[in-house]
Amino acid sequence: MHGSGLFKIFFVFAAITLLMDWYVFNGLRSLTNDWQSRPARAIVIWGFLLISVGVTVVFLLGINSFRSFRGMTPFHEWMLSLFLTFFITKLVFVIVLSLGDFGRFIYGIANNAIGKRIPGQPYFPERRKFISEIAILIAAIPFTSFFYAMIRGKYDYKVHRHTIYFDELPDAFDGFTITQLSDIHSGSFDNVDAMQRGIDLAKAQKSDLFVFTGDLVNNAAWEIEQYIDRFSQIKAPYGQFSILGNHDYGDYIEWDSLQAKAANLQKLKQHHAELGYRLLLDENVVLEKGGQKISLIGIQNWGRGFVQIGDLKKAMQDVDKDTFKILLSHDPTHWEEQVRFHPTDIHLTLSGHTHGAQFGIEAAGIRWSPVKYRYLDWAGLIKEKNRHLYVNRGFGFLAFSGRLGIWPEITVITLKKRKTV
């Protein structure tokens, strides 16, 4: 979406939220109408209006920076997150309050129609205080949830362990372990100590192989520079390998020239090397254990609706068709479009990209996120015959500075040889 189109959407949302401010303001007046302390009433009513409108104004003033050279900083992400938090909270409040007002409207119409309204009496009954109280209580649920997501949820790292069985896995690799990180988005971090806990958790897995499946930065190579000494702590006996994601190409901010943009990508590639990662750019490597081999294949980004640079055919040059194959591909739509039915069997594909929308439910047998309406395969393990896809929920966060229900992930996959009877 072009910047101008995005700005129009934001301004439409801003206009709607200002209308909601007026409605919530009136709801708070009804709620505090019988308060004896006038200063307390003024603080609640005008304090809400000042904070809510202020968040909207600051957010709008910062929109132009989203596509600047520095892109969206943690401050801008916080303002966007606060704007969304207030927007959703007010929306819930307005819905509940409007249901009460609709009841008042129906009551007034009916009262007048049957002649029960006393002359001089208001046409509609006054808004009842308990309706505003209910609206406040229900609206408090998204308000507190979003603040938890922004303060704690985005660093609440979870280890997802999966054991996958294959007929074709070489015996020597039976029990071979892989730790996967994806979508670090280093330009968004605002708590280095909390982030380090996630790195330590990844290190503690002591897997045989470490892979990173793209989006090291939000936009520019400099974003990862202050964290190189931290993420480079992750080591594995069979090496550390990585690929690029759609954000790594710098497509979402303005550059002074194409040369500057190209130089940024080249610098980012150097940073992968400084991290100790072997960056796979449409190529493959052979991993050998006990005299047996598997192929690790990595492509540049290829995604439906996103940059499509990755060349799977090139990446698989010289790969024996009978070799056990693991593919690193950032966007799971690549697996859907090109891998699922690829004539050369790719046994396991590791992806990321979706973040699980950083919001959803994965508990008590319920598995839902709004991202499901955009991606068929948006998180976890998917199997199609003997082909497997794993979609990592992401280590970092982007735009919304939080996570709720879809927590940041460290994936540990154990490869197992299926025993034949």
Residue pairs with C-beta under 8 A, 6 or more apart in sequence:
3 66
3 67
6 66
7 63
10 59
10 60
10 63
11 60
13 87
14 56
14 59
14 60
16 87
17 52
17 56
17 83
17 86
17 87
17 90
18 53
18 56
20 87
20 90
20 91
20 93
20 94
21 49
21 52
21 53
21 56
21 90
23 94
23 97
23 98
24 48
24 52
24 90
24 93
24 94
24 97
25 45
25 48
25 49
27 93
27 97
27 127
27 132
27 135
28 44
28 45
28 48
28 132
29 45
30 126
30 127
30 129
30 131
30 132
31 44
31 129
31 132
31 133
31 136
32 40
32 41
32 44
32 45
33 129
34 129
35 41
52 86
52 90
55 79
55 82
55 83
55 86
56 83
56 86
58 79
59 79
59 80
59 82
59 83
62 75
62 76
62 79
65 71
65 72
65 73
65 76
66 72
66 76
67 252
67 253
67 254
68 253
68 254
69 220
69 253
69 254
69 255
69 256
70 220
70 253
71 187
71 218
71 219
71 220
71 252
71 253
72 80
72 187
72 188
72 218
72 219
72 398
72 399
73 187
74 187
74 188
74 189
74 190
74 401
77 188
77 397
77 398
77 399
77 400
77 401
78 150
78 190
78 401
80 399
80 400
80 401
81 146
81 150
81 400
81 401
81 402
84 146
84 400
85 142
85 143
85 146
85 147
85 150
88 142
88 146
89 139
89 140
89 142
89 143
89 146
90 139
92 135
92 138
92 139
92 141
92 142
93 135
93 136
93 138
93 139
96 131
96 134
96 135
96 138
96 139
97 127
97 131
97 132
97 135
100 127
100 128
100 131
100 134
100 135
101 127
104 124
104 125
104 127
105 124
107 124
107 125
108 117
108 123
108 124
108 125
111 117
112 123
117 123
145 404
146 402
146 404
148 404
149 358
149 359
149 400
149 402
149 403
149 404
150 401
150 402
151 402
153 402
153 403
153 404
153 407
154 358
154 397
154 401
154 402
154 403
154 408
155 191
155 194
155 195
155 197
155 198
155 408
156 403
156 407
156 408
157 197
157 198
157 201
157 395
157 407
157 408
157 409
157 410
158 407
158 408
158 409
158 410
159 201
159 205
159 409
159 410
159 411
159 412
160 380
160 393
160 409
160 410
160 411
160 412
161 412
161 413
161 414
162 381
162 390
162 411
162 412
162 413
162 414
163 413
163 414
163 416
164 348
164 381
164 388
164 413
164 414
164 415
164 416
165 416
165 417
165 418
166 324
166 347
166 348
166 386
166 415
166 416
166 417
166 418
167 386
167 417
167 418
167 420
168 322
168 324
168 345
168 347
168 386
169 294
169 324
169 347
169 415
169 416
169 417
169 418
170 289
170 290
170 292
170 293
170 294
170 324
170 417
171 290
171 292
171 417
172 289
172 290
172 291
172 292
173 289
173 292
173 294
173 324
173 415
173 417
174 415
174 416
174 417
175 414
175 415
175 416
176 208
176 209
176 289
176 414
176 415
177 205
177 207
177 208
177 209
177 412
177 413
177 414
177 415
178 207
178 208
178 209
178 210
178 211
178 326
178 350
178 411
178 412
178 413
178 414
178 415
179 202
179 205
179 207
179 209
179 210
179 211
179 234
179 236
179 410
179 411
179 412
180 210
180 211
180 212
180 213
180 350
180 390
180 392
180 410
180 411
180 412
180 413
181 202
181 210
181 211
181 212
181 213
181 234
181 392
181 395
181 410
181 411
182 212
182 213
182 214
182 215
182 245
182 330
182 350
182 351
182 352
182 353
182 392
182 393
182 394
182 395
182 409
182 411
183 213
183 214
183 215
183 245
183 352
183 353
183 355
183 392
183 394
183 395
183 396
183 398
184 212
184 215
184 216
184 217
184 224
184 231
184 395
184 396
185 215
185 216
185 217
185 218
185 247
185 394
185 395
185 396
185 397
185 398
186 216
186 217
186 218
186 223
186 224
186 227
186 396
187 217
187 218
187 219
187 220
187 223
188 218
188 396
188 397
188 398
188 401
189 195
189 227
189 396
190 401
192 227
192 230
195 227
195 230
196 230
198 395
198 408
198 410
199 230
199 231
199 233
199 234
201 410
202 210
202 234
202 410
203 233
203 234
203 235
205 410
205 412
207 236
207 412
208 236
208 237
208 238
209 236
209 237
209 238
209 239
209 241
209 287
209 296
210 234
210 235
210 236
210 239
210 240
210 241
211 240
211 241
211 242
211 296
211 328
211 350
212 240
212 241
212 242
212 243
212 277
213 242
213 243
213 245
213 328
213 329
213 330
213 350
213 351
213 352
213 392
214 242
214 243
214 244
214 245
214 246
214 247
214 248
214 301
214 330
214 352
214 353
215 245
215 246
215 247
215 248
215 330
215 352
215 353
215 394
215 396
216 224
216 242
216 244
216 245
216 248
216 268
216 271
216 272
217 223
217 224
217 247
217 248
217 268
218 247
218 252
218 398
219 247
219 250
219 252
219 253
220 250
220 253
220 264
221 264
221 265
221 267
221 268
221 271
224 231
224 268
224 271
224 275
225 271
228 271
228 274
228 275
231 275
232 274
232 275
232 276
234 240
234 276
235 276
238 287
238 289
239 278
239 287
240 275
240 276
240 277
240 278
241 277
241 278
241 279
241 280
241 285
241 296
241 298
241 328
242 272
242 275
242 277
242 278
242 279
242 280
242 298
242 328
243 279
243 280
243 281
243 298
243 299
243 300
243 301
243 328
243 329
243 330
244 268
244 279
244 281
244 300
244 301
244 330
245 301
245 330
245 331
245 352
245 353
246 301
246 303
246 306
246 307
246 330
246 331
246 353
247 398
248 265
248 268
248 301
249 265
249 301
249 307
249 309
250 261
250 264
250 265
251 307
255 261
255 264
269 279
272 278
272 279
273 279
278 285
279 298
280 296
280 297
280 298
280 299
280 315
280 328
281 298
281 300
282 298
282 299
282 300
282 310
282 311
282 312
282 314
282 315
283 297
283 298
283 314
283 315
284 295
284 296
284 297
284 298
284 315
284 316
284 317
284 318
284 319
285 295
285 296
286 293
286 294
286 295
286 296
287 293
287 294
287 295
287 296
293 323
294 323
294 324
294 325
294 326
295 319
295 320
295 323
295 324
295 325
295 326
296 326
296 328
297 315
297 316
297 319
297 325
297 326
297 327
297 328
297 346
298 315
298 327
298 328
298 329
299 310
299 311
299 312
299 315
299 327
299 328
299 329
299 334
300 309
300 310
300 311
301 307
301 308
301 309
301 310
301 330
301 331
302 308
302 309
302 310
302 312
302 329
302 330
302 331
302 334
302 337
302 338
303 330
303 331
303 333
303 334
303 353
304 331
304 333
304 334
304 336
304 337
305 333
306 331
310 329
310 334
312 327
312 334
312 338
312 339
312 342
315 327
316 325
316 344
319 325
319 344
321 344
321 345
324 347
325 344
325 345
325 346
325 347
325 348
326 346
326 347
326 348
326 349
326 350
327 335
327 339
327 346
327 348
327 349
327 350
328 349
328 350
329 335
329 339
329 349
329 350
329 351
330 351
330 352
330 353
331 351
331 353
332 349
332 351
332 353
332 354
332 375
332 376
332 377
332 378
332 389
332 391
333 375
333 376
334 351
335 349
335 351
335 377
335 389
336 376
336 377
339 346
339 349
339 387
339 389
340 384
340 387
345 386
345 387
346 387
347 386
347 387
347 388
348 387
348 388
348 389
348 390
348 413
348 415
349 387
349 388
349 389
349 390
350 390
350 392
350 411
350 413
351 389
351 390
351 391
351 392
352 391
352 392
352 393
352 394
353 391
354 371
354 374
354 375
354 378
354 379
354 391
354 393
354 394
355 371
355 393
355 394
355 397
355 398
355 406
356 369
356 371
356 378
356 379
356 393
356 394
356 406
357 369
357 370
357 371
357 378
357 406
358 394
358 397
358 398
358 400
358 402
358 403
358 404
358 406
359 369
359 370
359 400
359 403
359 404
359 405
359 406
360 367
360 368
360 369
360 370
360 371
360 404
360 405
360 406
361 367
361 368
361 369
361 405
362 379
362 405
362 406
363 405
369 378
369 379
369 405
369 406
371 378
372 378
377 389
377 391
378 391
379 391
379 393
379 406
380 390
380 391
381 388
381 389
381 390
382 388
382 389
382 390
382 391
383 389
390 411
390 413
392 409
392 411
393 406
393 407
393 408
393 409
394 408
394 409
395 408
395 409
395 410
396 408
397 403
397 408
